[in-house]
């Protein structure tokens, strides 16, 4: 069997990484794709250490593929969510409650207090995600919420290809609307 460095630099590894990133709809995003490639390399390394051709046969990439896909899914899930919810906590049988925050006035070293919202301290207290989402049109909000996994779509998938099929519009439009929605929400929350 070849050494690990040769395996990672092989065309088979690159093809598998491209296949995985395409299946999860992140092939267009170079930052996430590089992170997925690293996650796949770690998975391949673990598979390489445990691989025994006498027990499993001579198809190393077939042996390593499932592990690579699992690591890639975890990496993509962590990268694409605005608020990270652990993968094992995203099942439907969990219920999530709205978290309310309260803030106390800031106190300076000399003892006087200063309110959060002032000319020199522009921290907004009332960050309301629901209000931010309400600035989006209905279809763009659907795209944003489903892809961010804030709600379920018509199918249980949240990739751009599936959303585009559901809405009957091109994938490029779905991707553009998602990125525009992120910018609009970020501007609203500033």
N, C-alpha and C positions, 0 to 999 in steps of 0.2 A: 504494500500500500504506500502511496505517496506521503510525503511529509505534509504537515498542516499548512504551512505557508504556501505550498504549491496548490493545495486544494482551495484555499481562500482566494488565490489569484486566478483560479480557473474560470473558464467561460460558464461552466455549470453553476458555480456559485452566483455569478452575476445574473444569469438567467433566472435562477430561483428567487433572488432578491427582487428582480424586476417583476416577476410573476406575483410575488407576495404584495409588493407595493401597489401594483395595478389592481389586485383583487380587493384591496382595502381603500382604493381611491386616493392614494397620497403620492402617486408617481410624479405629479406636477410640482410638488413642494420639495425642493432640494434639501432644506434643513431637516425635515422629517424623514426624508428618504435616506439621508446620511445616518441619522440616528437608528433607523430601522436596519440599515446595513450593518452597523456596529452590533445591534442586538442579535442579528442573524449570525454574525461572526462568533459571538459569545456562545450562542446555541450550538453552532457547528463545532466549536472547540470542545464543549461538553460532550457532544455526540462522538467526536473523534476519540476522546479519552475512554469512552465506554464501548466503542465499536469493536466487535469481534466477528470477522468475516466467516469464521467457522460456524457461528450460531445464527447469524442473520443473512448471510450471503454476501455477494460482492458489490451490492448497490449501496454505497455509502450515502449518497445524496437522498435516496429513498428512505434510508434510516434516519437521516438528520432533518428531513423536511418538516415533519410534524412539530418537532421541537423548535425549529426556526420560525415556523408560522405562529406558534404560541408566544414566543418571545416578541415577535414583531407586533402581534395584536396588543400585547401589554404595553409596548412602547408607544404605539399609535394612540392608544386610549389615554395614556398619560399626557401625550403632547397636544392632543386636539381639544381637550375639554378645558373650558374656562376655569371651572372649579373642579379640582381633582376629586373624584369619588373612586375609591379603590374598586378594581374590577370585580372582586368577589362581593361587593355591596350594591351592584347595579341590577340585581335581579328584581323581578316584578313584585315579589312578596314582601319587600321592604317598603315601609312608608317613610317619607321624609317630611319633617315639619319645618315651617318657616322659622328662621332664626331672627330674633329681634335683638338689636344692639342698643346699648345705652352708653353715653359718653359723659365723662365728668369734665369740668372746666380744667384748663391747663393752669398750673401754678408756676410762676417764675421763681428763680432762686431767691429774689428779694422778698417773696411772699405775696406779691400782688397777682391777681388772676387775670387771664386774658382769654376772651372767648375764642372758640375755634375759628369762626368766620370773621376775619378782619383783613385789612389791606395787606398786612405783612404775613398773614397766615391763612392761605386760601384752602383750607380743608373743608370740603362739603360734608355735612353730616347726613343729609338725606339721600343717600345713594339708593335709589329704588330701581331695581332691575326691571320690574313690571312696567314702570313708566318709560324706561329706556326702550323696551321692546315695543311699546305702544306707538312709537314714532315710525315704525316700519309699516309698509303696506302688508296686507294679509298674506300674500304669496311669499314675499321676502321673509316675513316673520316665520312662516311655516318652514322655509328652507333653513333659516338660522337655528330654530329650535330643534328640528329633527337632526340636522348634522351635528349640532352641539350636544345631542342626546338629552335635551331638556324635556322633550316629549317624544312619544313614539309616533312614527309615520304610519301610512297605510300598510306597509310591510314592516318587518322588524329590523330592517337595515337602515343605516344612516349615512351611507356613502353617496357621493354626488350622482353617480350613475343611476342608482335606484330612485333617488329623489327626482331626477330629470325624467325618468320613465313614468313615475307617478303623475307628474305635472304636465307631461307631454311637451317639454321644452328641451333645447339642447343642453348638454352638460356644461359647456362653456358659459352659458347664461347663468346656470345655477351657481357655478363657482364664482362668477363675477358678482352676483347678487349677495352671496354669502360674505365675500370680502368687503363689499360696500356696506353691508349690514354691520360688520365688525367695526368699520370706521365710523359709521353713524352712531353706534352705541358708545364707542369710546369718546367721541366728541360730546355726546349728551352727558356722559358721566364726568366730564372734566369740570 
